[in-house]
Amino acid sequence: MSCTHDEIVSQPDLWRRVAELSTDPLPADGEHIAVVGCGTSWFIAQAYTVYRERLGKGAGDAYTATEFPWGRTFDRVICLSRSGTTTEIIQVMKRLHEEGRPALLITAVAGGPAAEYASEEVVLDFADETSVVQTRFATSALQYFLGSLGHDVEASAADAERALTMEIPSRWVDADQISFLGTGWTIGLAAEAGLKLREASQSWTEVYPAMEYRHGPI
C-alpha cells in the first residue's frame, strides 16, 4: 500500500487524538477571527469559520495568505500550515508580528520558519504526512476546530471508519467528471474534495454551493 493510503486510513484514530487536546489556544466566543491558509488549508479555514459563525460563536473570515485584508482588524488571527514552511503564510505572519498583531499557528511540524512569528503554536505532529497531497493533517485540524465548538468528533470518526470500508461503485471510478456540492460550512469541504481528486487523479472536478448547480451545469 502507498503512504497516501496509510495516511487516509489513519484519519479516524487521529481525530480521536485531537479531541483530547486542549482547545485553550482557540478563539473565545464572540471574537471576530480571521483564519488564513493556502490551498487545502484555505478550504479548511472556510469550513471552520462558517461553522463557528452559524453557531453564534462569533464572526469569522477565511483568507488565502495573499489576499489577507491588511486594512481590517481582528480579535484573533489563525494561520494554518502543515509544514510551517509555506512561503505566503510566513510572509503574512512576519508582517503581523512586525505590526504587533498576534497570530496562532496550527501546524504538524514544531519550530518551523513560520513559528518564529507565531504568538502561539498548536502542533499536530501525529498528523504529519509524507504525501504531497494533504489528507490527515487537514482533516485533523478541522476536527480540532469543530470539536472546540461542541461537534461530536467520535461520531465523525465512526462515520469515516464506515466510509473507508465501503465498496466504491464502478460508475464513480469510471466517471469522466465529478461535481461536488456543499451548503453552509460544507461548501469548504466540497472545494477541498474537488481539489483532492484533481491532485490525486488529475480528474475533472467542479464545485458549487448546492443550489448554484442549477445556474451552472443544469
Backbone bond lengths (Angstrom), bond angles and torsions (degrees), N, CA, C in turn:
res aa  C-N    CA-C-N  psi(-1)  N-CA   C-N-CA  omega(-1)  CA-C   N-CA-C  phi
1 M - - - 1.453 - - 1.536 110.10 -
2 S 1.320 117.00 155.13 1.452 121.73 -179.33 1.521 110.79 -84.11
3 C 1.334 115.61 163.30 1.464 119.45 176.23 1.526 110.36 -64.30
4 T 1.327 116.89 -32.47 1.467 119.56 178.01 1.523 110.54 -63.71
5 H 1.319 116.69 -43.57 1.468 120.72 176.89 1.526 110.19 -58.81
6 D 1.327 116.55 -46.97 1.464 120.40 -178.61 1.525 111.15 -62.11
7 E 1.318 116.43 -38.67 1.469 119.99 179.53 1.526 111.38 -67.85
8 I 1.314 116.19 -38.75 1.469 119.87 179.33 1.528 110.84 -64.17
9 V 1.328 117.10 -47.19 1.469 119.28 -175.74 1.522 112.28 -72.73
10 S 1.323 117.91 -16.55 1.468 120.67 179.44 1.526 112.97 -80.21
11 Q 1.328 117.14 -9.89 1.462 120.12 -170.77 1.533 115.10 -58.42
12 P 1.325 120.61 -47.89 1.467 118.54 -177.41 1.527 113.57 -55.36
13 D 1.329 117.19 -43.27 1.464 119.91 179.95 1.524 111.47 -66.35
14 L 1.317 117.02 -35.07 1.464 120.01 179.21 1.518 111.07 -69.67
15 W 1.316 116.87 -35.55 1.466 119.37 177.18 1.521 110.51 -62.48
16 R 1.320 115.87 -38.21 1.468 118.77 177.29 1.529 110.51 -64.34
17 R 1.314 116.90 -33.80 1.467 119.87 178.44 1.523 111.60 -68.93
18 V 1.329 117.23 -41.67 1.472 117.91 -179.37 1.519 110.95 -67.22
19 A 1.329 116.46 -26.87 1.466 119.49 179.35 1.521 111.73 -65.65
20 E 1.335 116.80 -17.88 1.460 121.22 179.94 1.525 112.77 -91.50
21 L 1.321 117.44 -7.24 1.461 120.83 -177.31 1.524 111.52 -78.62
22 S 1.319 115.06 153.37 1.464 119.92 174.70 1.521 109.62 -68.31
23 T 1.318 115.73 136.06 1.469 120.41 176.84 1.525 111.29 -102.52
24 D 1.330 116.98 12.92 1.468 120.50 -179.35 1.530 113.33 -56.07
25 P 1.356 119.09 -35.15 1.468 117.87 -179.60 1.529 114.29 -68.20
26 L 1.319 117.86 -16.25 1.467 120.62 -175.10 1.525 111.41 -80.56
27 P 1.329 116.92 163.45 1.470 120.98 -173.65 1.523 113.45 -59.92
28 A 1.322 114.33 147.36 1.458 120.98 173.20 1.521 109.19 -79.86
29 D 1.313 115.87 159.98 1.462 120.30 176.07 1.523 109.84 -57.86
30 G 1.323 115.02 138.17 1.452 120.48 176.82 1.509 114.83 92.84
31 E 1.320 117.70 -14.70 1.460 119.47 179.73 1.529 110.53 -74.49
32 H 1.330 115.10 141.61 1.467 121.45 173.74 1.519 107.05 -89.20
33 I 1.324 116.50 119.85 1.454 120.00 -172.13 1.522 112.16 -118.57
34 A 1.320 114.37 156.33 1.460 122.48 168.74 1.521 106.85 -123.18
35 V 1.319 116.47 133.24 1.459 121.31 177.15 1.523 107.33 -119.28
36 V 1.330 115.61 127.15 1.462 121.58 -170.03 1.528 109.89 -118.37
37 G 1.317 116.00 133.31 1.457 120.40 177.59 1.517 110.55 -158.56
38 C 1.314 115.43 171.12 1.464 121.68 176.97 1.526 108.52 -124.16
39 G 1.326 116.80 137.59 1.459 120.37 178.52 1.516 111.53 61.47
40 T 1.322 116.23 -125.98 1.459 121.93 -179.74 1.521 111.92 -52.49
41 S 1.319 117.25 -43.64 1.470 120.62 -178.21 1.520 111.77 -62.14
42 W 1.309 117.59 -32.73 1.469 120.73 177.27 1.529 110.27 -66.20
43 F 1.314 117.28 -40.76 1.467 119.93 179.48 1.532 111.17 -67.51
44 I 1.324 117.09 -37.20 1.465 120.41 175.03 1.524 109.83 -63.88
45 A 1.325 116.48 -40.03 1.464 121.06 177.32 1.522 111.01 -60.53
46 Q 1.331 116.75 -40.87 1.465 120.54 178.36 1.523 110.91 -61.37
47 A 1.319 116.35 -46.87 1.466 120.29 -178.44 1.526 110.90 -61.40
48 Y 1.317 116.53 -45.48 1.470 120.94 -177.79 1.519 112.25 -64.37
49 T 1.320 117.33 -48.29 1.465 119.09 -175.53 1.524 111.80 -65.29
50 V 1.327 117.34 -38.75 1.467 119.57 178.74 1.530 110.36 -69.03
51 Y 1.326 117.01 -43.81 1.470 120.89 179.11 1.527 109.94 -58.02
52 R 1.312 116.38 -47.65 1.472 121.55 -177.97 1.517 111.48 -63.84
53 E 1.329 116.31 -45.40 1.465 120.01 -177.32 1.523 111.20 -65.84
54 R 1.324 117.11 -38.78 1.468 119.60 -178.47 1.526 112.78 -71.94
55 L 1.326 116.44 -15.75 1.462 120.29 172.40 1.525 111.67 -84.82
56 G 1.331 116.34 -3.21 1.455 120.19 -178.54 1.515 113.57 78.86
57 K 1.343 116.87 21.57 1.459 120.83 -176.71 1.524 113.38 -88.86
58 G 1.334 116.97 -6.88 1.457 119.41 -179.99 1.512 111.73 137.54
59 A 1.315 115.58 152.08 1.462 120.94 179.36 1.523 110.17 -68.53
60 G 1.329 115.05 147.31 1.455 119.40 179.28 1.513 111.28 -152.31
61 D 1.315 115.52 147.99 1.459 122.05 179.55 1.521 109.10 -133.72
62 A 1.323 115.83 144.01 1.460 122.11 178.10 1.522 109.04 -111.97
63 Y 1.323 115.70 134.14 1.462 120.41 -177.24 1.523 111.00 -134.35
64 T 1.322 115.36 145.39 1.454 118.58 162.70 1.522 106.62 -72.48
65 A 1.316 116.23 152.65 1.461 119.68 -174.39 1.525 112.43 -59.40
66 T 1.322 117.01 -36.42 1.463 119.73 -177.31 1.518 112.99 -75.17
67 E 1.337 117.23 -11.99 1.463 120.84 -178.40 1.528 112.15 -112.12
68 F 1.317 118.09 18.65 1.462 120.04 179.86 1.527 109.75 -63.35
69 P 1.337 117.98 130.84 1.471 121.51 -175.53 1.527 111.66 -84.47
70 W 1.303 116.57 94.68 1.462 120.66 -173.46 1.522 113.40 -67.08
71 G 1.303 117.26 -18.13 1.457 119.86 179.09 1.516 113.89 -81.73
72 R 1.327 117.56 -4.85 1.461 121.39 -178.61 1.526 110.72 -105.29
73 T 1.316 115.44 155.91 1.458 120.47 176.76 1.529 109.39 -114.48
74 F 1.321 115.26 149.85 1.459 122.21 -179.75 1.521 108.96 -136.30
75 D 1.322 115.50 151.08 1.458 119.32 175.35 1.520 111.24 -71.10
76 R 1.322 115.52 -28.46 1.461 119.33 -177.89 1.524 110.00 -152.29
77 V 1.333 115.63 137.47 1.464 121.01 173.96 1.528 107.94 -118.49
78 I 1.321 115.78 131.05 1.464 122.33 177.41 1.522 108.00 -119.85
79 C 1.324 116.46 131.79 1.460 121.02 177.48 1.528 109.13 -115.99
80 L 1.325 115.00 138.40 1.465 122.13 179.98 1.524 109.60 -112.68
81 S 1.328 116.32 126.35 1.462 120.62 174.38 1.521 108.34 -154.67
82 R 1.314 116.73 113.32 1.467 120.08 -178.51 1.523 111.02 -54.31
83 S 1.315 116.93 -49.31 1.460 121.55 -173.82 1.519 113.55 -89.16
84 G 1.330 116.21 -20.41 1.457 119.67 -173.07 1.512 112.70 74.52
85 T 1.332 116.47 10.70 1.470 120.76 -178.63 1.523 112.98 -117.22
86 T 1.323 117.88 4.61 1.463 121.18 -177.99 1.525 109.75 -61.45
87 T 1.325 116.66 118.70 1.462 121.24 -172.01 1.517 112.67 -55.70
88 E 1.328 116.64 -47.96 1.466 119.65 -176.45 1.529 111.90 -67.08
89 I 1.329 116.90 -34.48 1.467 120.46 177.04 1.527 109.99 -66.71
90 I 1.307 116.91 -43.34 1.467 120.44 177.65 1.522 110.42 -58.55
91 Q 1.323 117.00 -43.20 1.462 120.50 -179.35 1.523 111.66 -62.89
92 V 1.332 116.81 -43.01 1.463 120.41 178.11 1.523 110.54 -63.75
93 M 1.320 117.09 -46.73 1.458 120.34 -176.97 1.525 111.58 -67.20
94 K 1.310 116.81 -35.18 1.470 120.50 177.43 1.525 110.20 -63.45
95 R 1.308 116.90 -45.56 1.466 119.66 -179.92 1.526 111.03 -66.87
96 L 1.321 117.45 -41.67 1.464 120.05 176.42 1.524 110.36 -58.28
97 H 1.319 116.03 -43.62 1.465 121.17 179.21 1.525 110.71 -61.66
98 E 1.311 116.28 -44.33 1.469 120.48 -179.56 1.523 111.95 -64.78
99 E 1.332 116.34 -29.56 1.455 121.07 179.10 1.526 112.68 -88.80
100 G 1.326 116.32 2.59 1.452 120.34 178.73 1.512 114.00 73.76
101 R 1.319 116.16 26.33 1.466 121.61 -179.07 1.527 108.54 -108.11
102 P 1.325 118.29 114.22 1.469 120.68 -176.47 1.521 112.41 -67.41
103 A 1.323 115.25 150.54 1.466 121.21 178.05 1.520 109.22 -142.84
104 L 1.319 115.53 133.18 1.461 122.48 175.51 1.522 108.61 -88.74
105 L 1.325 116.77 134.70 1.463 121.89 177.49 1.525 109.65 -108.84
106 I 1.328 116.29 127.43 1.464 122.67 171.67 1.523 106.74 -105.27
107 T 1.324 117.81 121.22 1.452 121.24 -172.86 1.521 110.44 -149.62
108 A 1.319 115.72 170.11 1.463 120.65 174.66 1.520 111.87 -104.74
109 V 1.325 116.82 -9.87 1.463 121.35 -175.26 1.523 109.02 -125.03
110 A 1.307 116.67 112.80 1.462 120.89 -177.66 1.524 111.33 -69.59
111 G 1.320 115.45 145.58 1.453 120.75 171.78 1.508 115.61 69.20
112 G 1.329 117.93 22.36 1.460 120.67 177.70 1.518 111.55 -73.21
113 P 1.326 117.53 178.18 1.464 120.67 -178.23 1.519 114.14 -55.63
114 A 1.334 118.31 -37.35 1.465 120.28 -179.87 1.520 111.66 -68.23
115 A 1.331 116.95 -29.36 1.466 121.19 -176.76 1.521 112.17 -63.39
116 E 1.314 116.90 -24.84 1.466 121.04 178.70 1.521 111.61 -57.59
117 Y 1.321 116.50 -28.01 1.462 120.89 -175.50 1.527 112.55 -108.32
118 A 1.324 117.14 6.63 1.464 120.83 -177.68 1.523 110.70 -88.16
119 S 1.317 115.76 141.00 1.460 119.62 173.02 1.524 110.28 -77.65
120 E 1.323 116.19 -24.84 1.459 122.43 177.45 1.523 107.97 -158.71
121 E 1.324 115.18 154.05 1.461 120.93 -175.83 1.527 109.17 -132.61
122 V 1.330 116.65 129.96 1.462 121.94 170.56 1.524 106.71 -107.75
123 V 1.316 116.30 118.36 1.463 121.29 -173.21 1.527 109.93 -107.53
124 L 1.317 115.61 114.95 1.469 122.11 175.68 1.524 108.25 -100.06
125 D 1.336 115.99 61.14 1.465 119.76 -172.97 1.523 112.63 -64.77
126 F 1.318 116.98 -27.75 1.465 120.16 178.60 1.527 111.99 -69.63
127 A 1.338 116.92 -13.06 1.465 121.32 179.42 1.525 112.26 -104.68
128 D 1.333 117.40 10.80 1.464 120.00 178.01 1.527 109.33 -63.95
129 E 1.318 115.13 162.08 1.464 120.39 -172.62 1.521 111.55 -135.68
130 T 1.319 115.07 152.36 1.456 121.79 171.13 1.523 110.63 -89.62
131 S 1.318 116.39 -35.41 1.466 121.61 -177.34 1.522 111.38 -64.74
132 V 1.325 115.37 147.75 1.459 120.59 171.84 1.523 109.53 -69.68
133 V 1.321 116.34 -39.37 1.463 121.80 179.39 1.531 109.06 -74.52
134 Q 1.322 116.03 117.84 1.463 120.57 -177.92 1.521 111.61 -73.77
135 T 1.317 115.46 137.43 1.461 120.91 170.88 1.523 109.55 -136.66
136 R 1.324 116.75 -74.13 1.461 119.35 -167.69 1.522 114.45 -72.51
137 F 1.324 118.88 -29.25 1.470 117.39 176.55 1.517 110.46 -65.48
138 A 1.323 115.68 -46.07 1.462 119.93 -177.93 1.521 111.46 -62.17
139 T 1.325 116.74 -46.32 1.464 118.75 -177.81 1.523 111.54 -70.99
140 S 1.319 117.19 -31.92 1.467 119.65 176.66 1.522 110.73 -68.33
141 A 1.329 116.84 -40.40 1.463 119.92 176.16 1.523 110.33 -61.79
142 L 1.334 116.63 -41.90 1.460 119.76 179.42 1.526 110.87 -62.96
143 Q 1.324 117.50 -44.21 1.463 119.81 179.31 1.527 111.39 -65.64
144 Y 1.319 116.98 -32.78 1.470 120.59 174.80 1.523 109.83 -62.14
145 F 1.318 116.08 -46.74 1.464 120.56 178.44 1.530 111.28 -62.31
146 L 1.327 116.06 -52.23 1.464 119.88 -174.65 1.525 111.76 -67.26
147 G 1.327 116.33 -36.80 1.454 119.60 178.17 1.514 112.28 -60.72
148 S 1.332 116.48 -32.89 1.469 120.33 178.51 1.519 111.66 -67.87
149 L 1.318 116.62 -15.84 1.465 122.28 -178.31 1.526 112.08 -104.48
150 G 1.327 116.66 10.23 1.456 120.25 176.89 1.516 115.40 95.65
151 H 1.326 116.92 1.70 1.465 120.16 178.27 1.524 110.24 -63.55
152 D 1.318 117.39 143.46 1.460 122.90 -179.66 1.529 109.74 -81.75
153 V 1.325 115.93 92.80 1.460 121.01 -177.26 1.525 111.06 -66.20
154 E 1.316 117.35 -36.57 1.466 120.55 179.40 1.527 110.90 -61.39
155 A 1.321 116.60 -40.81 1.463 119.73 178.21 1.527 110.71 -63.62
156 S 1.326 116.97 -40.03 1.468 120.35 177.20 1.524 110.89 -63.40
157 A 1.329 116.54 -41.82 1.464 120.40 179.63 1.526 110.81 -63.44
158 A 1.320 116.47 -41.64 1.467 120.12 178.69 1.526 110.96 -65.30
159 D 1.333 117.08 -40.41 1.465 120.62 176.63 1.525 110.74 -60.98
160 A 1.339 115.87 -42.55 1.463 120.08 -179.26 1.523 111.09 -64.51
161 E 1.315 116.61 -39.94 1.466 119.45 178.49 1.524 111.34 -61.37
162 R 1.318 116.27 -39.74 1.472 119.29 177.08 1.527 110.61 -66.35
163 A 1.324 116.05 -42.01 1.464 119.87 -178.94 1.527 111.39 -62.60
164 L 1.327 116.47 -36.29 1.462 120.55 -177.83 1.527 112.86 -69.16
165 T 1.319 117.50 -16.86 1.470 120.70 179.05 1.526 112.60 -101.55
166 M 1.326 116.88 -1.34 1.460 120.35 -178.35 1.523 111.47 -72.36
167 E 1.301 115.51 144.87 1.463 121.16 173.02 1.523 107.99 -80.56
168 I 1.318 116.78 125.57 1.458 120.60 -178.90 1.524 109.32 -81.39
169 P 1.327 118.38 124.73 1.469 120.54 179.42 1.524 111.05 -58.97
170 S 1.306 116.48 140.99 1.467 120.81 -177.77 1.522 111.60 -61.86
171 R 1.343 117.27 -30.33 1.466 119.12 -179.21 1.526 111.12 -66.70
172 W 1.336 117.60 -26.51 1.461 120.01 175.17 1.526 110.06 -70.41
173 V 1.317 115.37 -43.18 1.464 120.22 -178.84 1.524 110.55 -65.94
174 D 1.324 116.35 -36.84 1.464 121.31 -175.50 1.526 113.35 -85.72
175 A 1.328 117.61 -7.16 1.468 120.65 -175.29 1.527 111.15 -62.44
176 D 1.328 115.85 138.29 1.464 120.94 177.62 1.526 111.82 -81.74
177 Q 1.322 116.05 -26.49 1.466 120.56 -177.63 1.520 108.90 -147.95
178 I 1.343 115.90 138.11 1.459 121.47 179.62 1.520 108.89 -129.80
179 S 1.329 116.28 132.42 1.468 121.67 175.67 1.523 109.18 -107.88
180 F 1.322 115.86 134.83 1.458 121.89 176.94 1.522 108.52 -108.59
181 L 1.330 116.09 130.25 1.457 122.03 -178.57 1.519 109.30 -116.56
182 G 1.326 115.97 145.55 1.454 120.53 176.94 1.507 110.27 -145.06
183 T 1.311 115.82 165.85 1.457 121.04 174.15 1.517 108.22 -142.33
184 G 1.321 117.01 145.37 1.456 119.98 -177.73 1.516 111.50 60.43
185 W 1.321 115.03 -131.57 1.463 118.75 -175.99 1.522 112.89 -69.65
186 T 1.334 117.83 -16.91 1.461 119.12 -179.06 1.528 113.38 -83.17
187 I 1.329 117.66 -2.74 1.470 118.79 172.85 1.527 109.20 -62.13
188 G 1.325 116.44 -40.66 1.460 120.19 176.38 1.517 111.83 -62.05
189 L 1.329 116.77 -37.84 1.463 120.15 178.33 1.524 111.21 -68.52
190 A 1.328 116.56 -37.50 1.463 119.82 176.90 1.525 110.60 -62.22
191 A 1.334 115.86 -42.30 1.468 119.88 178.56 1.521 110.91 -62.54
192 E 1.320 116.16 -40.53 1.463 119.88 178.31 1.525 111.41 -67.08
193 A 1.332 117.39 -39.38 1.464 120.33 178.04 1.524 110.76 -61.54
194 G 1.326 116.07 -42.65 1.456 119.55 178.05 1.513 112.21 -62.47
195 L 1.337 115.81 -44.07 1.462 120.28 178.83 1.527 110.75 -63.19
196 K 1.337 116.25 -42.95 1.456 119.39 -175.63 1.523 111.36 -62.93
197 L 1.317 116.50 -41.65 1.460 119.41 -179.62 1.527 110.97 -68.75
198 R 1.326 116.67 -36.86 1.474 119.22 176.81 1.525 110.63 -64.34
199 E 1.329 116.17 -44.23 1.465 120.18 -178.81 1.529 111.82 -65.85
200 A 1.324 115.51 -43.95 1.461 119.75 -171.01 1.521 113.51 -80.71
201 S 1.339 117.08 -32.11 1.468 118.61 -174.18 1.522 113.75 -131.68
202 Q 1.344 116.44 3.16 1.464 121.55 -178.09 1.525 111.34 56.62
203 S 1.332 115.07 34.50 1.462 120.77 179.17 1.523 110.83 -79.02
204 W 1.321 114.98 159.21 1.464 121.28 173.50 1.524 107.20 -86.80
205 T 1.319 116.44 112.94 1.462 120.92 179.30 1.521 110.07 -127.64
206 E 1.331 114.94 151.11 1.456 121.97 174.32 1.524 108.15 -132.14
207 V 1.328 115.51 155.93 1.465 121.31 -176.11 1.517 109.26 -134.62
208 Y 1.338 115.91 135.55 1.463 120.51 179.93 1.528 110.35 -144.17
209 P 1.351 118.06 145.94 1.463 118.32 158.72 1.527 106.73 -58.01
210 A 1.308 117.56 140.77 1.466 121.46 -165.70 1.523 114.30 -47.63
211 M 1.319 117.63 -52.64 1.461 119.25 -175.37 1.521 113.08 -75.75
212 E 1.329 117.61 -14.88 1.465 120.03 176.07 1.524 111.51 -72.22
213 Y 1.320 116.34 -14.43 1.467 119.36 176.16 1.525 110.49 -60.10
214 R 1.334 115.67 -29.39 1.470 120.40 177.50 1.529 111.41 -64.20
215 H 1.312 116.18 -30.56 1.463 120.61 -174.37 1.526 112.11 -98.78
216 G 1.317 115.72 6.62 1.453 120.59 177.69 1.510 110.50 -116.12
217 P 1.347 116.75 -99.17 1.471 119.79 -174.63 1.520 114.66 -67.01
218 I 1.336 117.79 -30.89 1.471 118.62 -175.02 1.524 111.16 -76.14
